[in-house]
Amino acid sequence: MDALDGNAIGGLLQEVFGAEMTAATGTCANCGATGPVAETVVYLRAPGTVARCRNCSSVLMVFVKVRDMYCVDLRGLATLASSP
């Protein structure tokens, strides 16, 4: 499975959050690393779309589409703040 960066899910994030989120700053709940969503490590062919921390490889976000509705798990993020 090929790893991509967070820019690969820019459209998905726009659809889910209704805003440009690749420049948003996230903090990993596991290791405390902070950085833009664009720098996460993304796997598109996992069960759903998975974004992992570039520092510790912990799962930050999981997106699964079920019957035209996205199920989103953000438990791996301590914070997520969009840029003004």
N, C-alpha and C positions, 0 to 999 in steps of 0.2 A: 504494500500500500504506500503510495507516494504522499509525502508530507508537503503541504503548501503553507504559505503564510496567511495571516488573517485577512489580507486583501481579497482572498479567494471567496470569502463569504460576505463581501460588502453588500451585494444585492439582497442576500438573505437577511442580513441585519437591518437593512432599510425596510424590508417588508415586515419584519417582526416588530421593530421599535419605532418605525415611522420617521426615522432620522438617520443621518450619516453617522455611523458608529465606529468606523475603522480607526478614527482618530481619538475615540473615547479612551480614557485611562482606566485600566482594570488592575485590581490588586489580588494576587493569588491568596486564597484562604489557607493554603498549606505552607508556603515558604515566605510569603509577604512580598515577593517581587512585584514591582509596579511598572507598568508600561502600556503603550497603546495596543489596542486590540489587533491592529495590523501586524504586530510582532508575535502574536500567538502562533502555535504550530497547529495546523488544521488538517484533519483527515475527512475527506468527503465520502468515502466508501465504507465507513464504519456503520454499525447499526445507527443510522442517522448521521448527522454532521457533528463532529467532535472537535473542540478547540482545547488545546493543552498549553500549559505554562511552558515557556521556552527555557526557564531556569530549572524546574524540578520535574517536568513532564506530568504533573497532576492535571486531571480533567478540570477545566474551568467552566465550559459551556457545552451543552448537548442540545441539538435541535432535531426533532423528529416530526415529520409531517404525516398526519393521520386524517384521512377524509377531508382534505382541504383546510385543516387546522393545524397550526404548529404547536407542539408541546415543547416547552423550553425549560431546561434545568440549568440554573445558574449557581448551584450550591458551591461550586469551586471558586467563586469570586467573593472576596470579602467586601469589595466595593467595585462599582462601575459608574464612572462619571463622564458624561459627554462634554465635549469642549463647547464653550459659549459661542 
